[in-house]
Amino acid sequence: MSTATFTDLLRKPKEVLAHIDEGQVRITRRDGDDLVILRGHDLDVLENGVALSSRLIRAIGRNKGDVAAALTDLFAWTGEFTPGELAAYAAEIEQLVYAASELGTFERLLRAQQEWQETALAYAMGMRLVEPIELPAAPVRVERP
C-alpha cells in the first residue's frame, strides 16, 4: 500500500493517484483519520469476499465442521454434483476460505466459487463429463468416413 499526505494529494493528485494500479493508497491527515483510495473492483472483491467467507464460516459452524454439508445447505445447485465432485468442491473451498479470511485477499476464493457454480450451471443445462475416447493403436481403414 502506497502512502501519501493529504497535502500531496491536493498539490499533485496525478502523481499520488498513479500508485493506485499497485494497490490501495493511504492518505494521511494530521487532523483526522487516514483515508484510503482504492479501485472500485478492489472494493467489490473485498465486500463480496467478506460476505461469502462469513456465510461459509457460519454454515460450516452450523454443520459442525462438515464443509460439504455446509455447501449443500447454502447452495441448492450443489445437487448437480456427484459425491466425488462435491467432496472436491468442499476441499478446495475449505482451504481457500480460511486462507482468504486470514490473508484478507479474496480473489482466489471468489474465482473458485464462480467456477464451481458455472460447472453446476453447465450440468443443469445437460452438459456432462464424457469418458475419453480410446483410439485404436493402429490406423483402421473405414469404408465411409
N, C-alpha and C positions, 0 to 999 in steps of 0.2 A: 504494500500500500504506500503510495506516494504521500508526502506531506507538504503542505504549503500554508502560509499565513493568509488570513483574510485580506490583509493589505496587498499581498502578492496577487491574489485573485482579482482585486479591484484594479490594480495597476497594469497587470499583464495577464489577462484572462486566457488568451490563446496559449501562452506558454504553460500555464498551470493545467489547463484542460487537455493539453497534448498528452498528458500522462494517463488519461482515462482508458486508453486502449490497453495499458499494462494492468489495469485493475482499478480499484477504488482510489479516490483522492481524499485525504483528510485535510480539512481546512481548520486550522487552529485559530481560536479567538481569545483575546485577553479578557474580554468582558462577558463571556458566555461559554456554553458548551461547544465543543468542536462540531463541525458539520462534516458530512461525508457525501461526496458526489460519486455516483455510480451510474452505469448504463442501465437502461430500462430492462434489458434482457437479464442482466445480473440480478436485479431486484426480483423479477419474475421467478427465476430459478431458485433464489433464496426463499421466497414466500411459498412457492409450490413444493419445494423440497422439505421445508419445515412442516408444512401441512401433511404431506404424505408420510414423513417419518413419524410424526406424532400419532397419526391414525394407525400406522403399522405397529408401533411400540405398544399402544393401548390394546390393540387387538391381540397381539402376542401375549401380553399380560393376562388378558381375559381368558385366553386359551391355554394358560399355564405353560407357556413356552413352545407350544406346538405351532410352528410358523405356517405349515401347510393348512391347518385348520383356521388360523387367523386369516390367511389369504382367501380361503373359501368363504369365510364369513363376510369379508369386506367386498369381494368382487365376484359377482354371480358368474361372470364369464370364465372363471377358472374351471367351471364344469365342462368346458370343451377339452380340457387336457386329460391325458392318460395319467394313471397314478405315477408313472415314472417322470413324466413331464412336470407334473405338479411338484414332485419332490425336487427336481432340478430347479424349478422356479423358486421354490421356498429356500433352497440352499443359497442361490445367488442373491436373492433379496435380503435374506438374513445377514449375509456378510456385508452387503452394501449399506443397509440401513444403519447398522451400528457404526461402520466406518464413517459414513456421511455425517451422522449425528455428532461423532467425536471430532471430526475434522472441520465441520461447518461448510463442506462443499458437497453439493447435491447433484451435480451434472450426471455422474455415472448412475446414481440411483434412479433418477427420473428417466434417463435413456433406457435403462434395463426394464423399468416398469412399462414404458411405452412399447418397447419391442415385444414383451410378453403379451400385452394387450392386443397388439396388432396381429400376433400369431393366433390368438384366440378368435379374433375377428375373421381371419382367413379361414380358420377351421369352421366357423359358423357359416361362412359362405360356401362351404363344400370342399375347400382345398384340404388335402391331407397329405401326409408324408407317403411317399411310394418307395417300395423296395428297389434297390438298384438293379438295373438290367444287366444280366450276365451275357456277355458277348461270347460267341464261340471262339475257341483257341485258334482255329484255322479258318480262313475265308471259306464261305459256303456259297455256291452258285445257286441263284434262285431263278425260276422261270420268269416271273414278273415282279419287278421291284415295286 
